């Protein structure tokens, strides 16, 4: 298992951050691992929605089939995914308003037999990607 967390304070209201976070047409502008949605993102966004995403993980292409597990508009988006080689992924995006600013926290988890073989490298790569993604997201909305 590999767990990663990244957090940033963005000088923008939570509604503005949420709108960008859930605008799947512009996902690639800030998400460092995203390459495309072969069939489009989840529209409309709701708990139980499913979608496929092409990504790059540790420099390798991967297709992940996601399911929205939790959704609290403006506050929380949690998804679980199935990737190649039996890898399961989880991503949790949590927004905490603070006046005209917002703290954004992303928690990611990776499990499966393949993960145990490369957990340290995956953790480093995923942490770097999450931090880069949050920097890009902050630049887009601030």
Secondary structure, DSSP 4 states (H G I P E B T S, - for coil): -EEEEEEEEESS-HHHHHHHHT-GGGGGGT-TTEEE-TT-S-SS--TT-EEEEEEEETTEEEEEEEEEEEEETTTEEEEEEE-GGG-EEEEEEEEEEETTEEEEEEEEEEESHHHHHSHHHHHHHHHHHHHHHHHHHHHHH-
